[in-house]
Amino acid sequence: MPLSKEIIEKTVALRHELHEHPELSLQETWTKQRLMDFLQDTTSLEICDQGKWFYAAWRGGGEKPGIAFRADFDALPIKEVTPLPYKSKIEGVSHKCGHDGHSAGLCAFAMDVYAKKPEANIFFVFQHAEEIGGGGEAAAQISDLENIAEVYGHHNAPGFPIGTLIAKNGIMQCSSEALVIEFIGKHSHASLPEEGNNPAPAMAQVVLAVNELLKDKKKYPDIVLSTLVYESVGSPNALGVNPGDGILIFKNRAEYEKEMKRLQGDIEKLAKEEAEKQGLKVEFSYKDFFPETKNWPEQFNKIKQVSENLKLPFMEIKEAIRGSEDFGYFTRKKPGCYFHIGAGVGRTNLHTPDFDYNDELIPIVSDVYWELLKF
């Protein structure tokens, strides 16, 4: 069911407006309100405000279970360098993952559903804070609020032919979480290091030990990764001080959440052992958790069938994508599938300063979602 020219024009304009006004995770007050206002202005869908997130409902299916479609709307702390007429007006913040396009595409589909009034119950979920894994758990509550049988979501994929549907049966995207390790020793004058307890040697040993740990493919046969993303000891403004505390942050990820948790336990053990050797205290905390995103077989097969019905290329990937996605909270609760849609060969990749969402995807997204309603 092709989108009308009017819907395409309105939602492309909306996408450009969202692009101009990006907001970081948990700060998306303007974005959320603008999306709700847009749907209220262009449809009479029921708007259900849930605080940080919201959903719109089309109730045309009586008592039948519904189907949910999810889009995210937060931006990233990246300075935009594009010459776009609708470039970001917020210094140091921009839509470099395409969430502006994801939301605009879902709005286009919602407008078309309202115009064509299918005999189905359809829920359009607009989620905050995907970039930090902070919104999916809350928005997945749609399954508790409404009678939903299945749920779908997608991500744009630069570098692949436009319209290519990309999915995997089973684990689609890896689980990940940041492990923060704080070492506490004793400060002293830099000329008297023996009077202090500098954690730097222990920290260095932990970093080296983690690298060696991951070489054991018998213990970790699947995708299991640990990346040192932050390290701090001492201060460039305190050169006369022998530092007494330090921080390491590892971003750990694995295809299976249980393997990531096992890795984190191993890293904690290493850190405790090194801290004990040097008489240091050590504390652990965690942040930015993303569950594994698992596609259900039936819903995966529906996406595959949609590609055939619409004559779109289909790519079944064999290995989970390393990047995490908090859509996994949705498929923990209900059957569903998360897939990628090719945004065009040669386009700039995600999370880079000159990335921009391809507006040509908006009608393709709507076509795919309409096809899913036919099952």
C-alpha positions, 0 to 999 in steps of 0.5 A: 500500500504505497504512501501518498505524496502528501504523507511522504512530504509531511513526514520528510519535513518532520524528519528534518525538523527532528534532525534540527532539534536533537536531544540526548538520551533521557532529555528528549522532552521537545522531541517527544512532544513534537511527535505527539503533536504531529500525530494529533495534528495529522490523525485521530489516533489515541495518544497514550503518554507514558512519561518518557515515552508514548504510544499511539493506538489504532483500535480497528480489530475488536478483541483480536490481539494487536501488533506493535511497531517500535521506533526510537527518538534519542540523539548522540553527543556528536558534533555535526559537520554536514552542510545540510540546510536542516543541520543540528541547531544544538551544539555537540548533539546530533542525530547520527544514528538515524533515530529521527528517521525511525520516528518519522517512518513510524509516523508515516505508517501511522498516518497511512493506517489512520487513512486506510483504517484496517481491521486490526489493532495496531500500536505505534511505540515511540521510545526514548533513551535507546543509545544508553539502553535506558528506554527499552525496558520501560517501553516494553511495558506496552505488552503489559498495557495492551493485548499484543501478540507480536512486536517489530522494530528496525534500524537503518543500515548504511552500506547495504543496497537500499531496501535490503532486509537484513535479519538473523534467526535467534540472537540478532544483536549482542548483549553488552554492559559497562563494568566500572572498576574503582581502585582505592589506594593512598595519595602521597607526594610525588617525591615520596612514592613509597609513602603512598599506594599508587594503583597504576601497576595493578590497573595495568596488570588487569588490562593485560590479564583481560586481553589474555583471558579473551584468547581462551577460545575454549572458555569463550567460543562464541562472540565475547569481547571486552573493550577498555573504553576509559582509564584514569589515574592521577591528574595532569593538573597535579604533577606533584602528587602520587595518585592514590585512586584510579578507574578502569571501565570495560565495555563487555559484550557477548552474543549470549548474555550469560557469557557476558555475565561470566566474563564480568565475573572473571574480570572482577576476580582478576581485579580483586586478586591484583588489588589484594596483591598491592593492598588496594581496595576495589569497588565495582559498578555497572551501567548501560546494560543492553540485553541480547536481542533475540528474534523469534523463528515465526516472526523472522520467517515473516520478515523473510516472506515480506521481502519476497512479497515486496520483491526486496533483497533479503540477507540472512546473517549468520553471526550476531551483530556486535552492536547492542540494541535494547529492543531485546526487552521487547522480545523478552516479553512477546514474540517479535523480530528486529531487522535492519533495512539497507539505506544505500551503498556508499552512504556514511556509516552510523555514529559518524559526524557526517551521517544523515538518514536516507529519506527514501527509506520512509515509504519502504518502512511503511510498505514492510509494516503494511505487509506484516499486517497481512499475516 
